[in-house]
Amino acid sequence: MKASTFFIGLVTGSVAAAVTVLYSTPQSGSQLRTSVRDASSDMKFLFKDVKVKVDDLKESISHLTKEAKETVPTTIDGIKGSVEEWQHSTESNRERMEKEIAAIQTALEELERNIATQQR
């Protein structure tokens, strides 16, 4: 949701609420004007507060984005390095296991041939 859409909705809702209050209030004209003036002052304060909070949020997002741009590549490089190191450290085990698997397959093939020979 864009901030401008939010503020347009907020202003539209505020105006609609003000009009509804004007037509449904049991107050006299002078009391009503005083209430509207007070409400207007309150709304100005609230709008300023919302604007400050939105600006703070934008600044926080900008800072987080900048930090992520600096941190993520470093983290990725570290992970890549760790994976390469792990692959290198397990290379000898992988080769040994491949040799053992090949030996087991050869032994199974020889066993199958021996069983086939004996069954004849």
DSSP file with accessible surface (Angstrom, degrees, kcal/mol):
  #  RESIDUE AA STRUCTURE BP1 BP2  ACC     N-H-->O    O-->H-N    N-H-->O    O-->H-N    TCO  KAPPA ALPHA  PHI   PSI    X-CA   Y-CA   Z-CA
    1    1 A M              0   0  194      0, 0.0     2,-0.1     0, 0.0     3,-0.0   0.000 360.0 360.0 360.0 129.9    0.0    0.0    0.0
    2    2 A K     >  -     0   0  154      1,-0.1     4,-1.9     4,-0.0     5,-0.1  -0.468 360.0-126.9 -75.5 150.2    1.4    3.4   -1.0
    3    3 A A  H  > S+     0   0   43      1,-0.2     4,-2.6     2,-0.2     5,-0.2   0.889 109.7  56.2 -65.0 -37.1    1.7    6.0    1.7
    4    4 A S  H  > S+     0   0   71      1,-0.2     4,-2.5     2,-0.2    -1,-0.2   0.911 106.5  49.7 -64.7 -38.6   -0.2    8.5   -0.5
    5    5 A T  H  > S+     0   0   84      2,-0.2     4,-2.3     1,-0.2    -1,-0.2   0.914 110.6  51.1 -63.9 -40.5   -3.2    6.1   -0.8
    6    6 A F  H  X S+     0   0   95     -4,-1.9     4,-2.5     1,-0.2    -2,-0.2   0.935 111.5  46.2 -62.0 -47.2   -3.2    5.6    3.0
    7    7 A F  H  X S+     0   0   58     -4,-2.6     4,-2.9     2,-0.2     5,-0.2   0.885 110.3  53.1 -67.2 -37.2   -3.2    9.4    3.6
    8    8 A I  H  X S+     0   0  110     -4,-2.5     4,-2.7    -5,-0.2     5,-0.2   0.938 112.1  46.0 -62.2 -43.3   -5.9   10.0    1.0
    9    9 A G  H  X S+     0   0   44     -4,-2.3     4,-2.6     2,-0.2    -2,-0.2   0.904 112.5  50.8 -64.2 -40.6   -8.1    7.3    2.8
   10   10 A L  H  X S+     0   0   57     -4,-2.5     4,-2.3     2,-0.2    -2,-0.2   0.935 113.2  44.4 -64.1 -44.9   -7.3    8.8    6.2
   11   11 A V  H  X S+     0   0   70     -4,-2.9     4,-2.7     2,-0.2     5,-0.2   0.930 113.6  50.5 -66.2 -44.0   -8.3   12.3    5.1
   12   12 A T  H  X S+     0   0   88     -4,-2.7     4,-2.5    -5,-0.2    -2,-0.2   0.933 112.2  47.3 -61.1 -43.9  -11.4   11.1    3.3
   13   13 A G  H  X S+     0   0   41     -4,-2.6     4,-2.4    -5,-0.2    -1,-0.2   0.901 111.6  51.0 -63.7 -40.8  -12.5    9.2    6.4
   14   14 A S  H  X S+     0   0   32     -4,-2.3     4,-2.5     2,-0.2    -2,-0.2   0.916 111.3  47.3 -63.9 -43.5  -11.8   12.2    8.6
   15   15 A V  H  X S+     0   0   86     -4,-2.7     4,-2.7     2,-0.2     5,-0.2   0.929 112.3  49.8 -63.6 -44.6  -13.8   14.5    6.5
   16   16 A A  H  X S+     0   0   53     -4,-2.5     4,-2.4    -5,-0.2    -2,-0.2   0.917 111.8  48.5 -61.8 -40.9  -16.7   12.0    6.3
   17   17 A A  H  X S+     0   0   54     -4,-2.4     4,-2.5     2,-0.2    -1,-0.2   0.917 110.9  50.7 -65.8 -40.0  -16.6   11.6   10.1
   18   18 A A  H  X S+     0   0   53     -4,-2.5     4,-2.5     2,-0.2    -2,-0.2   0.926 111.3  47.6 -64.1 -43.4  -16.6   15.4   10.6
   19   19 A V  H  X S+     0   0   65     -4,-2.7     4,-2.0     2,-0.2    -1,-0.2   0.924 111.6  50.7 -64.6 -42.2  -19.6   15.9    8.3
   20   20 A T  H  X S+     0   0   90     -4,-2.4     4,-1.5    -5,-0.2    -2,-0.2   0.924 111.2  48.3 -62.0 -42.4  -21.5   13.1   10.1
   21   21 A V  H  X S+     0   0   79     -4,-2.5     4,-1.1     1,-0.2    -1,-0.2   0.912 108.5  54.8 -64.8 -42.1  -20.7   14.7   13.4
   22   22 A L  H  < S+     0   0   78     -4,-2.5     3,-0.3     1,-0.2    -1,-0.2   0.896 113.6  40.8 -58.9 -41.3  -21.9   18.1   12.2
   23   23 A Y  H  < S+     0   0  205     -4,-2.0    -1,-0.2     1,-0.2    -2,-0.2   0.692 121.4  40.5 -83.3 -18.1  -25.2   16.8   11.1
   24   24 A S  H  < S+     0   0   85     -4,-1.5    -1,-0.2    -5,-0.2    -2,-0.2   0.379  86.0 113.7-112.3   6.5  -25.9   14.5   14.0
   25   25 A T     <  -     0   0   36     -4,-1.1     7,-0.0    -3,-0.3    -4,-0.0  -0.556  53.1-153.9 -83.2 142.7  -24.7   16.6   16.9
   26   26 A P        +     0   0  132      0, 0.0    -1,-0.1     0, 0.0     2,-0.1   0.288  61.4 112.5 -93.2  11.7  -27.1   17.9   19.6
   27   27 A Q  S    S-     0   0   81      1,-0.1    -2,-0.1     2,-0.1     2,-0.1  -0.416  71.2-107.2 -83.7 162.5  -24.7   20.8   20.4
   28   28 A S     >  -     0   0   59     -2,-0.1     4,-2.7     1,-0.1     5,-0.2  -0.291  38.6 -99.9 -77.5 170.6  -25.4   24.5   19.8
   29   29 A G  H  > S+     0   0   39      1,-0.2     4,-2.6     2,-0.2     5,-0.2   0.904 121.3  46.1 -60.5 -46.3  -23.5   26.3   17.0
   30   30 A S  H  > S+     0   0   67      2,-0.2     4,-2.1     1,-0.2    -1,-0.2   0.913 115.0  47.5 -67.5 -38.8  -20.9   28.0   19.3
   31   31 A Q  H  > S+     0   0  110      2,-0.2     4,-2.5     1,-0.2    -2,-0.2   0.907 112.4  50.5 -65.5 -40.4  -20.3   24.7   21.1
   32   32 A L  H  X S+     0   0   30     -4,-2.7     4,-2.9     2,-0.2    -2,-0.2   0.916 109.0  50.2 -65.0 -43.1  -20.0   22.9   17.9
   33   33 A R  H  X S+     0   0  153     -4,-2.6     4,-2.7     2,-0.2    -1,-0.2   0.912 111.2  49.5 -62.6 -41.1  -17.5   25.4   16.5
   34   34 A T  H  X S+     0   0   63     -4,-2.1     4,-2.6     2,-0.2    -2,-0.2   0.935 112.3  47.8 -62.5 -44.0  -15.4   25.1   19.6
   35   35 A S  H  X S+     0   0   45     -4,-2.5     4,-2.8     1,-0.2    -2,-0.2   0.911 112.2  49.3 -63.3 -41.6  -15.5   21.3   19.3
   36   36 A V  H  X S+     0   0   70     -4,-2.9     4,-2.7     2,-0.2    -1,-0.2   0.912 110.8  50.3 -65.6 -42.0  -14.6   21.5   15.6
   37   37 A R  H  X S+     0   0  146     -4,-2.7     4,-2.3     2,-0.2    -2,-0.2   0.933 113.2  46.1 -60.5 -45.8  -11.7   23.8   16.4
   38   38 A D  H  X S+     0   0   92     -4,-2.6     4,-2.5     1,-0.2    -2,-0.2   0.919 113.6  48.4 -63.3 -43.9  -10.4   21.5   19.1
   39   39 A A  H  X S+     0   0   49     -4,-2.8     4,-2.7     1,-0.2    -2,-0.2   0.888 109.9  53.0 -64.4 -37.6  -10.8   18.4   16.9
   40   40 A S  H  X S+     0   0   53     -4,-2.7     4,-2.4     2,-0.2    -2,-0.2   0.922 109.4  48.1 -63.8 -43.9   -9.0   20.2   14.1
   41   41 A S  H  X S+     0   0   70     -4,-2.3     4,-2.2     1,-0.2    -2,-0.2   0.919 112.3  49.6 -62.3 -43.3   -6.1   21.0   16.3
   42   42 A D  H  X S+     0   0  103     -4,-2.5     4,-2.6     1,-0.2    -2,-0.2   0.906 110.2  50.4 -61.7 -42.3   -6.0   17.4   17.5
   43   43 A M  H  X S+     0   0   61     -4,-2.7     4,-2.9     2,-0.2    -2,-0.2   0.900 108.2  52.5 -65.3 -39.8   -6.0   16.2   13.9
   44   44 A K  H  X S+     0   0  130     -4,-2.4     4,-2.3     2,-0.2    -1,-0.2   0.930 111.0  47.6 -60.8 -44.0   -3.2   18.5   12.9
   45   45 A F  H  X S+     0   0  140     -4,-2.2     4,-2.4     1,-0.2    -2,-0.2   0.928 112.7  48.6 -62.2 -44.5   -1.1   17.1   15.8
   46   46 A L  H  X S+     0   0   88     -4,-2.6     4,-2.7     1,-0.2    -2,-0.2   0.902 110.4  51.1 -63.7 -40.4   -2.0   13.5   14.8
   47   47 A F  H  X S+     0   0   70     -4,-2.9     4,-2.6     2,-0.2    -1,-0.2   0.913 110.5  49.2 -63.8 -40.8   -1.1   14.1   11.2
   48   48 A K  H  X S+     0   0  149     -4,-2.3     4,-2.4     2,-0.2    -2,-0.2   0.917 111.7  49.6 -63.4 -41.6    2.3   15.6   12.2
   49   49 A D  H  X S+     0   0   57     -4,-2.4     4,-2.4     2,-0.2    -2,-0.2   0.925 111.5  47.9 -63.1 -43.8    2.9   12.6   14.4
   50   50 A V  H  X S+     0   0   43     -4,-2.7     4,-2.7     2,-0.2     5,-0.2   0.920 110.6  52.1 -63.5 -42.3    2.0   10.2   11.6
   51   51 A K  H  X S+     0   0  122     -4,-2.6     4,-2.6     2,-0.2    -2,-0.2   0.930 109.7  48.9 -60.8 -44.1    4.3   12.0    9.2
   52   52 A V  H  X S+     0   0   78     -4,-2.4     4,-2.5     1,-0.2    -1,-0.2   0.931 112.5  48.2 -62.2 -42.6    7.2   11.8   11.7
   53   53 A K  H  X S+     0   0  126     -4,-2.4     4,-2.3     2,-0.2    -2,-0.2   0.895 111.2  49.9 -67.1 -38.2    6.6    8.1   12.2
   54   54 A V  H  X S+     0   0   33     -4,-2.7     4,-2.7     2,-0.2    -1,-0.2   0.918 110.7  50.0 -65.9 -42.4    6.4    7.5    8.4
   55   55 A D  H  X S+     0   0   65     -4,-2.6     4,-2.3    -5,-0.2    -2,-0.2   0.911 110.8  49.7 -62.0 -40.8    9.7    9.4    7.9
   56   56 A D  H  X S+     0   0   86     -4,-2.5     4,-2.6     2,-0.2    -2,-0.2   0.906 110.6  50.3 -62.6 -41.0   11.3    7.3   10.6
   57   57 A L  H  X S+     0   0  104     -4,-2.3     4,-2.6     2,-0.2    -2,-0.2   0.924 109.8  49.9 -64.0 -43.5   10.1    4.2    9.0
   58   58 A K  H  X S+     0   0  127     -4,-2.7     4,-2.5     1,-0.2    -1,-0.2   0.916 111.8  48.6 -60.7 -43.2   11.4    5.3    5.6
   59   59 A E  H  X S+     0   0  139     -4,-2.3     4,-2.6     2,-0.2    -2,-0.2   0.918 111.3  49.9 -64.5 -41.1   14.8    6.0    7.2
   60   60 A S  H  X S+     0   0   75     -4,-2.6     4,-2.7     2,-0.2    -2,-0.2   0.918 111.5  48.3 -63.7 -42.4   14.8    2.6    8.9
   61   61 A I  H  X S+     0   0   92     -4,-2.6     4,-2.6     2,-0.2    -1,-0.2   0.915 111.5  50.2 -64.6 -42.3   14.0    0.8    5.7
   62   62 A S  H  X S+     0   0   79     -4,-2.5     4,-2.4    -5,-0.2    -2,-0.2   0.927 112.4  47.0 -61.2 -44.7   16.7    2.7    3.9
   63   63 A H  H  X S+     0   0  112     -4,-2.6     4,-2.6     2,-0.2    -2,-0.2   0.925 112.7  49.2 -63.8 -43.4   19.3    1.9    6.6
   64   64 A L  H  X S+     0   0  112     -4,-2.7     4,-2.6     1,-0.2    -2,-0.2   0.908 110.7  50.5 -63.5 -40.7   18.3   -1.8    6.6
   65   65 A T  H  X S+     0   0   64     -4,-2.6     4,-2.4     2,-0.2    -1,-0.2   0.930 111.4  47.8 -63.0 -45.3   18.5   -2.0    2.8
   66   66 A K  H  X S+     0   0  130     -4,-2.4     4,-1.4     1,-0.2    -2,-0.2   0.928 113.0  48.4 -62.1 -44.1   22.0   -0.4    2.8
   67   67 A E  H  X S+     0   0   88     -4,-2.6     4,-2.6     1,-0.2     5,-0.2   0.901 110.7  51.1 -62.7 -41.0   23.1   -2.8    5.5
   68   68 A A  H  X S+     0   0   42     -4,-2.6     4,-2.7     1,-0.2    -1,-0.2   0.905 106.2  54.9 -65.2 -38.9   21.7   -5.8    3.7
   69   69 A K  H  < S+     0   0  154     -4,-2.4    -1,-0.2     1,-0.2    -2,-0.2   0.833 115.2  40.3 -63.5 -31.3   23.5   -4.8    0.5
   70   70 A E  H  X S+     0   0  114     -4,-1.4     4,-0.7    -5,-0.2    -2,-0.2   0.852 121.9  39.6 -82.8 -36.4   26.8   -4.8    2.4
   71   71 A T  H  X S+     0   0   71     -4,-2.6     4,-2.5    -5,-0.2     5,-0.2   0.884 104.4  61.8 -85.2 -40.8   26.2   -7.9    4.5
   72   72 A V  H  X S+     0   0   74     -4,-2.7     4,-2.8    -5,-0.2     5,-0.2   0.917 103.0  48.7 -60.6 -47.6   24.5  -10.3    2.2
   73   73 A P  H  > S+     0   0   63      0, 0.0     4,-2.6     0, 0.0    -1,-0.2   0.920 112.8  49.3 -59.8 -39.0   27.4  -10.6   -0.4
   74   74 A T  H  X S+     0   0   99     -4,-0.7     4,-2.3     1,-0.2    -2,-0.2   0.924 112.2  48.0 -63.6 -42.7   29.9  -11.2    2.4
   75   75 A T  H  X S+     0   0   73     -4,-2.5     4,-2.5     2,-0.2    -1,-0.2   0.915 111.1  50.5 -64.1 -43.3   27.7  -13.9    4.0
   76   76 A I  H  X S+     0   0   77     -4,-2.8     4,-2.8     1,-0.2    -2,-0.2   0.921 110.0  49.9 -61.7 -44.1   27.2  -15.6    0.6
   77   77 A D  H  X S+     0   0  104     -4,-2.6     4,-2.5    -5,-0.2    -1,-0.2   0.905 110.6  50.7 -61.3 -40.8   30.9  -15.6    0.0
   78   78 A G  H  X S+     0   0   40     -4,-2.3     4,-2.3     2,-0.2    -2,-0.2   0.911 111.0  47.7 -62.4 -42.2   31.4  -17.1    3.5
   79   79 A I  H  X S+     0   0  102     -4,-2.5     4,-2.6     2,-0.2    -2,-0.2   0.925 111.4  50.6 -65.3 -44.0   28.9  -19.8    2.8
   80   80 A K  H  X S+     0   0  120     -4,-2.8     4,-2.6     1,-0.2    -2,-0.2   0.921 111.0  49.6 -59.1 -43.8   30.4  -20.7   -0.6
   81   81 A G  H  X S+     0   0   32     -4,-2.5     4,-2.5     1,-0.2    -1,-0.2   0.908 110.6  49.7 -61.5 -42.3   33.8  -20.9    1.1
   82   82 A S  H  X S+     0   0   76     -4,-2.3     4,-2.6     2,-0.2    -2,-0.2   0.906 111.4  48.7 -63.8 -41.6   32.5  -23.2    3.8
   83   83 A V  H  X S+     0   0   70     -4,-2.6     4,-2.8     2,-0.2    -2,-0.2   0.929 112.3  48.1 -65.3 -43.5   30.8  -25.5    1.2
   84   84 A E  H  X S+     0   0  127     -4,-2.6     4,-2.5     2,-0.2    -2,-0.2   0.913 112.3  49.5 -63.5 -41.1   34.0  -25.7   -0.9
   85   85 A E  H  X S+     0   0  144     -4,-2.5     4,-2.7     2,-0.2    -2,-0.2   0.920 111.6  48.9 -63.1 -42.2   36.0  -26.4    2.2
   86   86 A W  H  X S+     0   0  162     -4,-2.6     4,-1.8     2,-0.2    -2,-0.2   0.924 111.2  49.6 -63.4 -44.2   33.6  -29.1    3.2
   87   87 A Q  H  X S+     0   0  103     -4,-2.8     4,-0.6     1,-0.2    -2,-0.2   0.913 112.6  47.7 -60.9 -42.0   33.7  -30.7   -0.3
   88   88 A H  H >< S+     0   0  152     -4,-2.5     3,-0.8     1,-0.2     4,-0.5   0.915 111.7  49.5 -65.5 -41.3   37.4  -30.6   -0.2
   89   89 A S  H 3< S+     0   0   72     -4,-2.7     4,-0.3     1,-0.2    -1,-0.2   0.787 114.8  44.2 -71.4 -25.0   37.6  -32.2    3.3
   90   90 A T  H 3X S+     0   0   38     -4,-1.8     4,-2.5    -5,-0.2    -1,-0.2   0.460  87.2  93.9 -97.0   0.3   35.2  -35.0    2.3
   91   91 A E  H <X S+     0   0   65     -3,-0.8     4,-2.6    -4,-0.6     5,-0.2   0.913  84.9  48.8 -59.0 -45.9   36.8  -35.7   -1.1
   92   92 A S  H  > S+     0   0   75     -4,-0.5     4,-2.4     1,-0.2    -1,-0.2   0.905 112.5  48.4 -64.7 -39.1   39.0  -38.5    0.3
   93   93 A N  H  > S+     0   0   78     -4,-0.3     4,-2.6     2,-0.2    -1,-0.2   0.896 110.9  51.2 -65.3 -39.9   36.0  -40.2    2.1
   94   94 A R  H  X S+     0   0  111     -4,-2.5     4,-2.5     2,-0.2    -2,-0.2   0.939 111.2  47.1 -63.0 -45.3   33.9  -39.9   -1.1
   95   95 A E  H  X S+     0   0   87     -4,-2.6     4,-2.2     2,-0.2    -2,-0.2   0.918 112.6  49.8 -62.7 -42.2   36.7  -41.5   -3.2
   96   96 A R  H  X S+     0   0  121     -4,-2.4     4,-2.4     1,-0.2    -1,-0.2   0.927 111.5  48.6 -62.5 -42.9   37.1  -44.3   -0.6
   97   97 A M  H  X S+     0   0  105     -4,-2.6     4,-2.7     1,-0.2    -1,-0.2   0.895 108.9  53.1 -66.3 -38.1   33.4  -45.0   -0.5
   98   98 A E  H  X S+     0   0   98     -4,-2.5     4,-2.4     2,-0.2    -1,-0.2   0.916 110.3  48.2 -62.0 -40.6   33.2  -45.1   -4.3
   99   99 A K  H  X S+     0   0  154     -4,-2.2     4,-2.4     2,-0.2    -2,-0.2   0.920 112.3  48.6 -65.1 -41.7   36.0  -47.7   -4.3
  100  100 A E  H  X S+     0   0   97     -4,-2.4     4,-2.5     2,-0.2    -2,-0.2   0.905 111.4  49.4 -65.7 -40.2   34.3  -49.7   -1.7
  101  101 A I  H  X S+     0   0   93     -4,-2.7     4,-2.7     2,-0.2    -1,-0.2   0.918 110.9  50.0 -64.4 -42.0   31.0  -49.6   -3.6
  102  102 A A  H  X S+     0   0   45     -4,-2.4     4,-2.5     2,-0.2    -2,-0.2   0.913 111.2  49.5 -62.5 -40.2   32.7  -50.7   -6.8
  103  103 A A  H  X S+     0   0   60     -4,-2.4     4,-2.6     2,-0.2    -2,-0.2   0.912 111.0  49.3 -65.6 -40.5   34.3  -53.6   -4.9
  104  104 A I  H  X S+     0   0  102     -4,-2.5     4,-2.7     2,-0.2    -2,-0.2   0.921 111.2  49.7 -64.8 -42.0   30.9  -54.6   -3.4
  105  105 A Q  H  X S+     0   0  109     -4,-2.7     4,-2.5     2,-0.2    -2,-0.2   0.919 111.5  48.6 -63.1 -41.7   29.4  -54.5   -6.9
  106  106 A T  H  X S+     0   0   75     -4,-2.5     4,-2.5     1,-0.2    -2,-0.2   0.925 111.7  49.4 -63.4 -42.6   32.2  -56.6   -8.3
  107  107 A A  H  X S+     0   0   57     -4,-2.6     4,-2.7     1,-0.2    -2,-0.2   0.900 111.0  50.0 -64.5 -39.5   31.8  -59.1   -5.4
  108  108 A L  H  X S+     0   0   91     -4,-2.7     4,-2.8     2,-0.2    -1,-0.2   0.916 110.6  49.3 -64.7 -42.6   28.0  -59.3   -6.0
  109  109 A E  H  X S+     0   0  102     -4,-2.5     4,-2.3     2,-0.2    -2,-0.2   0.919 112.8  47.5 -62.5 -42.0   28.5  -59.9   -9.7
  110  110 A E  H  X S+     0   0  103     -4,-2.5     4,-2.6     2,-0.2    -2,-0.2   0.921 112.0  50.3 -65.7 -39.7   31.0  -62.6   -9.0
  111  111 A L  H  X S+     0   0   91     -4,-2.7     4,-2.6     1,-0.2    -2,-0.2   0.914 109.7  50.6 -64.3 -41.8   28.6  -64.1   -6.4
  112  112 A E  H  X S+     0   0  128     -4,-2.8     4,-2.5     2,-0.2    -1,-0.2   0.904 110.8  49.0 -62.8 -40.6   25.8  -64.1   -8.9
  113  113 A R  H  X S+     0   0  140     -4,-2.3     4,-2.4     2,-0.2    -2,-0.2   0.926 111.5  49.2 -65.7 -40.7   27.9  -65.8  -11.5
  114  114 A N  H  X S+     0   0   77     -4,-2.6     4,-2.4     2,-0.2    -2,-0.2   0.911 112.2  47.9 -64.3 -42.5   29.0  -68.5   -8.9
  115  115 A I  H  X S+     0   0   74     -4,-2.6     4,-1.8     2,-0.2    -1,-0.2   0.916 112.5  49.1 -65.3 -42.1   25.4  -69.1   -7.9
  116  116 A A  H  X S+     0   0   40     -4,-2.5     4,-0.7    -5,-0.2    -2,-0.2   0.900 111.6  49.7 -64.7 -37.5   24.3  -69.3  -11.6
  117  117 A T  H >< S+     0   0   90     -4,-2.4     3,-0.7     1,-0.2    -2,-0.2   0.911 111.3  48.5 -67.4 -41.2   27.2  -71.8  -12.3
  118  118 A Q  H 3< S+     0   0  160     -4,-2.4    -1,-0.2     1,-0.2    -2,-0.2   0.810 105.3  58.4 -71.4 -27.2   26.2  -74.0   -9.3
  119  119 A Q  H 3<        0   0  157     -4,-1.8    -1,-0.2    -5,-0.2    -2,-0.2   0.696 360.0 360.0 -79.4 -12.7   22.6  -74.1  -10.2
  120  120 A R    <<        0   0  238     -4,-0.7    -3,-0.1    -3,-0.7    -4,-0.0   0.241 360.0 360.0 -80.3 360.0   23.4  -75.6  -13.6
